[in-house]
């Protein structure tokens, strides 16, 4: 199995084969929570205006979205796993969720144009993702670490790609060093400092947990929409 590493928006546009799109802080740490809390359907929409239009046409849908980390005007929730957890199952059970984010969702949308299959990646699903990829026996896997606003590499996404590569190939991996590299960098510290309500201090605690979920999320086109499927 050949592992190809890519990063940020440009990397998502260059993928080949089976693709894992990684967004630890926070899109693809949020995604499994929707399914954990019983959402019936999850749709990815990279375009903020189209996401708003979709929810205007379907007021029963829940819009979870941000633009450059700031919650979208008109969205019920920003892209925060701790806020999602506080809402809980009663809020999401049997609902359709529209999810829009600057890095993860836009990266998944771009990857779907070229990939054989797109899988959503984060620490909370990593072992399940690796097991699923191995079961497919692909010749080639592309790991795309989406980074900070899809513009700059982010250590948490690169570290998750390292962990996935370790699970897939057995290359050495130091989880303590990875933790040190992540938590003292700005992409984690902006949460830990607790200066912005939409960047809760609790979010990194959840996002850095490993292997919480035993299922995998893939993205496929369903009509004119990108839909997330639990496997």
Buried (B, 14 or more C-beta within 10 A) or exposed (E): BEBBBBBBBEBBBEBBBBBBBBBBBBBBBBBBBBBBBBBEBBBBBBEBEBBBEBBEEEEEBBBBBBBEBBBBEEBBBBBBBBBBBEBEEEBBEEBBBBBBBBBBBBBBBBBBEBBEBBBBBBBBBBBBBBEBBEEEEBEBBBBBBBBBBBBEBBBBBBBBBBBBBBBBEEEEBEEEEBEEBBBEBEBBEBBBEEEEEBBBEBBBEBBBBEBBBEEBBBBEEEEEBBBBEBE
